């Protein structure tokens, strides 16, 4: 939990999951919905899927895709060098995102300030992540533009104005590099990282419903 030895494990899980879904729902129209890191897994995993699973996917929905790290440029060279060394020397050592954040006060994942505290009490909460996982995430982010350009499926991008990880401008710049002819994006001005848990949840769902009906 909070670690990954190789991102290929994510893609293998995705392929297995899609195989199970197709077996139980042979007539269903299939779409990938990836939130945050799940968006990156969807982008990279598409290439690793079996041909049958890849062909079955009608489109990809990316919610708050992490296509950049807005705090990275504000991190001192020394601190960044220490982090890169930790990834190499202590890959399984875990650290909280709060300790890495440049702005400790700007850690909201929804407009509800208590949401993060409430989530910490749930069984699936992950408080710390390994240096190895953080290094993997950085590599995926840096290659996300080139990876996304390979996808020719319809893509819907949903992104908030107040994301703790990525700026709207970076998402829009990244979106412009998509080469699929069928692409749409929507900005949610009042929302933070977890769109489906925030104030504009119903608007997000309505956008998704409308897009699905057209595909």
ZIJO-V116941 format. One record per residue. N is the residue number from 1. RES is the residue in three letters. SS is DSSP state (a for helix, b for strand, c for the rest). PHI is phi in degrees with one decimal (* if undefined). D_FIRST is the distance of its C-alpha to the first C-alpha in Angstrom with 2 decimals. Layout:
n:N res:RES ss:SS phi:PHI d_first:D_FIRST
n:N res:RES ss:SS phi:PHI d_first:D_FIRST
//
This chain:
n:1 res:UNK ss:c phi:* d_first:0.00
n:2 res:UNK ss:c phi:80.6 d_first:3.79
n:3 res:UNK ss:c phi:-141.9 d_first:5.48
n:4 res:UNK ss:c phi:-148.6 d_first:8.08
n:5 res:UNK ss:c phi:-75.3 d_first:10.98
n:6 res:UNK ss:c phi:-153.0 d_first:13.39
n:7 res:UNK ss:c phi:-61.3 d_first:13.77
n:8 res:UNK ss:a phi:-59.3 d_first:16.04
n:9 res:UNK ss:a phi:-64.1 d_first:13.24
n:10 res:UNK ss:a phi:-61.8 d_first:12.85
n:11 res:UNK ss:a phi:-68.9 d_first:16.62
n:12 res:UNK ss:a phi:-65.6 d_first:17.01
n:13 res:UNK ss:a phi:-62.3 d_first:14.90
n:14 res:UNK ss:a phi:-62.0 d_first:17.10
n:15 res:UNK ss:a phi:-63.4 d_first:20.17
n:16 res:UNK ss:a phi:-62.9 d_first:19.47
n:17 res:UNK ss:a phi:-60.6 d_first:18.87
n:18 res:UNK ss:a phi:-64.1 d_first:22.12
n:19 res:UNK ss:a phi:-61.7 d_first:23.98
n:20 res:UNK ss:a phi:-65.2 d_first:23.20
n:21 res:UNK ss:a phi:-62.5 d_first:24.22
n:22 res:UNK ss:a phi:-66.0 d_first:27.39
n:23 res:UNK ss:a phi:-67.3 d_first:28.28
n:24 res:UNK ss:a phi:-87.0 d_first:28.18
n:25 res:UNK ss:c phi:-134.9 d_first:29.71
n:26 res:UNK ss:c phi:-63.0 d_first:32.10
n:27 res:UNK ss:c phi:-103.9 d_first:34.14
n:28 res:UNK ss:c phi:-78.1 d_first:31.51
n:29 res:UNK ss:c phi:-82.9 d_first:31.37
n:30 res:UNK ss:b phi:-107.5 d_first:27.89
n:31 res:UNK ss:b phi:-134.3 d_first:26.34
n:32 res:UNK ss:b phi:-94.9 d_first:22.96
n:33 res:UNK ss:b phi:-121.5 d_first:21.70
n:34 res:UNK ss:b phi:-114.1 d_first:19.00
n:35 res:UNK ss:b phi:-103.4 d_first:17.99
n:36 res:UNK ss:c phi:58.7 d_first:17.02
n:37 res:UNK ss:a phi:-59.0 d_first:14.61
n:38 res:UNK ss:a phi:-58.9 d_first:15.35
n:39 res:UNK ss:a phi:-66.1 d_first:18.88
n:40 res:UNK ss:a phi:-65.6 d_first:18.27
n:41 res:UNK ss:a phi:-62.6 d_first:16.52
n:42 res:UNK ss:a phi:-64.9 d_first:19.64
n:43 res:UNK ss:a phi:-63.2 d_first:21.99
n:44 res:UNK ss:a phi:-76.0 d_first:20.79
n:45 res:UNK ss:a phi:-67.5 d_first:19.90
n:46 res:UNK ss:a phi:-54.5 d_first:23.46
n:47 res:UNK ss:a phi:-68.7 d_first:24.94
n:48 res:UNK ss:a phi:-91.5 d_first:22.80
n:49 res:UNK ss:c phi:-70.6 d_first:23.64
n:50 res:UNK ss:c phi:-64.3 d_first:26.37
n:51 res:UNK ss:a phi:-57.7 d_first:29.73
n:52 res:UNK ss:a phi:-64.9 d_first:30.05
n:53 res:UNK ss:a phi:-68.9 d_first:26.86
n:54 res:UNK ss:a phi:-63.4 d_first:27.67
n:55 res:UNK ss:a phi:-66.3 d_first:31.20
n:56 res:UNK ss:a phi:-74.1 d_first:30.18
n:57 res:UNK ss:b phi:-75.9 d_first:28.32
n:58 res:UNK ss:b phi:-86.2 d_first:30.89
n:59 res:UNK ss:b phi:-176.3 d_first:29.15
n:60 res:UNK ss:b phi:-128.3 d_first:26.08
n:61 res:UNK ss:b phi:-113.1 d_first:25.25
n:62 res:UNK ss:b phi:-115.0 d_first:23.24
n:63 res:UNK ss:b phi:-108.4 d_first:22.39
n:64 res:UNK ss:c phi:49.3 d_first:21.96
n:65 res:UNK ss:c phi:-64.1 d_first:21.26
n:66 res:UNK ss:c phi:-89.2 d_first:20.03
n:67 res:UNK ss:c phi:-102.2 d_first:22.99
n:68 res:UNK ss:c phi:-160.6 d_first:23.51
n:69 res:UNK ss:c phi:-120.8 d_first:22.31
n:70 res:UNK ss:c phi:-68.7 d_first:25.19
n:71 res:UNK ss:c phi:-86.3 d_first:24.50
n:72 res:UNK ss:a phi:-62.0 d_first:24.44
n:73 res:UNK ss:a phi:-70.9 d_first:28.22
n:74 res:UNK ss:a phi:-88.5 d_first:28.53
n:75 res:UNK ss:c phi:-79.5 d_first:26.45
n:76 res:UNK ss:c phi:-63.2 d_first:28.89
n:77 res:UNK ss:a phi:-59.4 d_first:29.31
n:78 res:UNK ss:a phi:-65.4 d_first:28.60
n:79 res:UNK ss:a phi:-64.3 d_first:25.30
n:80 res:UNK ss:a phi:-66.2 d_first:24.25
n:81 res:UNK ss:a phi:-64.5 d_first:25.43
n:82 res:UNK ss:a phi:-64.6 d_first:23.43
n:83 res:UNK ss:a phi:-62.9 d_first:20.20
n:84 res:UNK ss:a phi:-63.8 d_first:21.14
n:85 res:UNK ss:a phi:-67.4 d_first:21.94
n:86 res:UNK ss:a phi:-64.0 d_first:18.62
n:87 res:UNK ss:a phi:-60.9 d_first:16.92
n:88 res:UNK ss:a phi:-81.7 d_first:19.35
n:89 res:UNK ss:a phi:-90.0 d_first:19.69
n:90 res:UNK ss:c phi:-133.5 d_first:16.33
n:91 res:UNK ss:c phi:-59.8 d_first:13.80
n:92 res:UNK ss:c phi:-94.6 d_first:10.87
n:93 res:UNK ss:c phi:-67.1 d_first:12.04
n:94 res:UNK ss:b phi:-108.1 d_first:10.19
n:95 res:UNK ss:b phi:-146.2 d_first:12.44
n:96 res:UNK ss:b phi:-82.7 d_first:12.98
n:97 res:UNK ss:a phi:-66.0 d_first:14.76
n:98 res:UNK ss:a phi:-60.4 d_first:17.67
n:99 res:UNK ss:a phi:-69.5 d_first:18.45
n:100 res:UNK ss:a phi:-88.6 d_first:18.71
n:101 res:UNK ss:c phi:-64.6 d_first:20.71
n:102 res:UNK ss:c phi:-73.7 d_first:24.42
n:103 res:UNK ss:c phi:-114.6 d_first:25.42
n:104 res:UNK ss:c phi:-65.4 d_first:23.73
n:105 res:UNK ss:c phi:-85.2 d_first:25.75
n:106 res:UNK ss:c phi:-104.0 d_first:24.78
n:107 res:UNK ss:c phi:-117.1 d_first:21.22
n:108 res:UNK ss:c phi:-71.7 d_first:22.16
n:109 res:UNK ss:c phi:-106.2 d_first:20.16
n:110 res:UNK ss:c phi:-142.3 d_first:23.00
n:111 res:UNK ss:c phi:-70.6 d_first:26.58
n:112 res:UNK ss:c phi:-87.2 d_first:25.80
n:113 res:UNK ss:c phi:-62.0 d_first:25.05
n:114 res:UNK ss:c phi:-88.8 d_first:23.58
n:115 res:UNK ss:a phi:-60.5 d_first:21.06
n:116 res:UNK ss:a phi:-62.0 d_first:18.20
n:117 res:UNK ss:a phi:-67.2 d_first:19.06
n:118 res:UNK ss:a phi:-66.0 d_first:19.22
n:119 res:UNK ss:a phi:-64.7 d_first:15.81
n:120 res:UNK ss:c phi:-60.0 d_first:14.31
n:121 res:UNK ss:c phi:-88.5 d_first:15.76
n:122 res:UNK ss:c phi:-90.5 d_first:14.10
n:123 res:UNK ss:c phi:-61.6 d_first:11.63
n:124 res:UNK ss:c phi:-93.3 d_first:9.37
n:125 res:UNK ss:c phi:-67.0 d_first:9.59
n:126 res:UNK ss:c phi:-122.5 d_first:7.21
n:127 res:UNK ss:c phi:-90.1 d_first:9.68
n:128 res:UNK ss:b phi:-131.1 d_first:8.75
n:129 res:UNK ss:b phi:-129.5 d_first:7.99
n:130 res:UNK ss:b phi:-72.9 d_first:9.08
n:131 res:UNK ss:a phi:-60.5 d_first:12.72
n:132 res:UNK ss:a phi:-62.6 d_first:12.27
n:133 res:UNK ss:a phi:-65.6 d_first:10.39
n:134 res:UNK ss:a phi:-63.5 d_first:13.13
n:135 res:UNK ss:a phi:-66.5 d_first:15.73
n:136 res:UNK ss:a phi:-63.9 d_first:14.78
n:137 res:UNK ss:a phi:-60.7 d_first:15.05
n:138 res:UNK ss:a phi:-61.2 d_first:18.39
n:139 res:UNK ss:a phi:-64.4 d_first:19.72
n:140 res:UNK ss:a phi:-64.8 d_first:19.02
n:141 res:UNK ss:a phi:-62.9 d_first:20.71
n:142 res:UNK ss:a phi:-64.4 d_first:23.62
n:143 res:UNK ss:c phi:-100.4 d_first:24.24
n:144 res:UNK ss:a phi:-67.1 d_first:23.81
n:145 res:UNK ss:a phi:-65.3 d_first:27.56
n:146 res:UNK ss:a phi:-65.3 d_first:28.60
n:147 res:UNK ss:a phi:-68.6 d_first:26.05
n:148 res:UNK ss:a phi:-64.9 d_first:27.10
n:149 res:UNK ss:c phi:-65.1 d_first:30.71
n:150 res:UNK ss:c phi:-80.7 d_first:30.30
n:151 res:UNK ss:c phi:-84.6 d_first:29.63
n:152 res:UNK ss:c phi:-111.5 d_first:32.80
n:153 res:UNK ss:c phi:-74.7 d_first:31.41
n:154 res:UNK ss:b phi:-58.4 d_first:32.16
n:155 res:UNK ss:b phi:-130.0 d_first:29.65
n:156 res:UNK ss:b phi:-114.7 d_first:29.32
n:157 res:UNK ss:b phi:-114.5 d_first:27.69
n:158 res:UNK ss:b phi:-115.4 d_first:27.05
n:159 res:UNK ss:b phi:-145.1 d_first:26.47
n:160 res:UNK ss:b phi:-93.1 d_first:27.00
n:161 res:UNK ss:c phi:-79.2 d_first:29.43
n:162 res:UNK ss:c phi:-123.6 d_first:27.17
n:163 res:UNK ss:c phi:-82.4 d_first:23.86
n:164 res:UNK ss:c phi:-75.1 d_first:22.06
n:165 res:UNK ss:c phi:-107.9 d_first:20.93
n:166 res:UNK ss:c phi:-131.1 d_first:23.80
n:167 res:UNK ss:c phi:-83.5 d_first:27.51
n:168 res:UNK ss:a phi:-57.6 d_first:29.53
n:169 res:UNK ss:a phi:-62.1 d_first:31.85
n:170 res:UNK ss:a phi:-68.6 d_first:29.22
n:171 res:UNK ss:a phi:-63.6 d_first:28.17
n:172 res:UNK ss:a phi:-65.4 d_first:31.87
n:173 res:UNK ss:a phi:-64.9 d_first:32.56
n:174 res:UNK ss:a phi:-63.6 d_first:29.75
n:175 res:UNK ss:a phi:-60.3 d_first:31.04
n:176 res:UNK ss:a phi:-62.8 d_first:34.47
n:177 res:UNK ss:c phi:-86.5 d_first:33.33
n:178 res:UNK ss:c phi:-65.2 d_first:32.27
n:179 res:UNK ss:c phi:-101.3 d_first:34.87
n:180 res:UNK ss:c phi:-65.0 d_first:34.59
n:181 res:UNK ss:c phi:-73.9 d_first:37.74
n:182 res:UNK ss:c phi:-106.5 d_first:36.05
n:183 res:UNK ss:b phi:-142.0 d_first:33.84
n:184 res:UNK ss:b phi:-139.9 d_first:33.68
n:185 res:UNK ss:b phi:-139.1 d_first:31.98
n:186 res:UNK ss:b phi:-139.4 d_first:32.08
n:187 res:UNK ss:b phi:-97.4 d_first:31.51
n:188 res:UNK ss:b phi:-110.7 d_first:30.76
n:189 res:UNK ss:c phi:-68.0 d_first:32.56
n:190 res:UNK ss:c phi:-101.7 d_first:31.34
n:191 res:UNK ss:c phi:-103.2 d_first:27.62
n:192 res:UNK ss:c phi:-112.0 d_first:24.47
n:193 res:UNK ss:c phi:-60.1 d_first:21.16
n:194 res:UNK ss:c phi:-90.6 d_first:20.21
n:195 res:UNK ss:a phi:-59.2 d_first:23.48
n:196 res:UNK ss:a phi:-79.6 d_first:23.07
n:197 res:UNK ss:a phi:-121.3 d_first:22.60
n:198 res:UNK ss:c phi:-118.6 d_first:25.46
n:199 res:UNK ss:c phi:-62.6 d_first:29.26
n:200 res:UNK ss:c phi:-100.8 d_first:30.04
n:201 res:UNK ss:a phi:-50.6 d_first:27.83
n:202 res:UNK ss:a phi:-64.7 d_first:30.96
n:203 res:UNK ss:a phi:-66.1 d_first:32.29
n:204 res:UNK ss:a phi:-61.3 d_first:29.10
n:205 res:UNK ss:a phi:-63.1 d_first:29.26
n:206 res:UNK ss:a phi:-66.0 d_first:32.96
n:207 res:UNK ss:a phi:-60.9 d_first:32.51
n:208 res:UNK ss:a phi:-65.0 d_first:30.03
n:209 res:UNK ss:a phi:-58.9 d_first:32.47
n:210 res:UNK ss:a phi:-62.8 d_first:35.39
n:211 res:UNK ss:a phi:-65.6 d_first:33.74
n:212 res:UNK ss:a phi:-61.6 d_first:32.67
n:213 res:UNK ss:a phi:-63.7 d_first:36.24
n:214 res:UNK ss:c phi:-83.1 d_first:37.61
n:215 res:UNK ss:c phi:-125.2 d_first:35.49
//
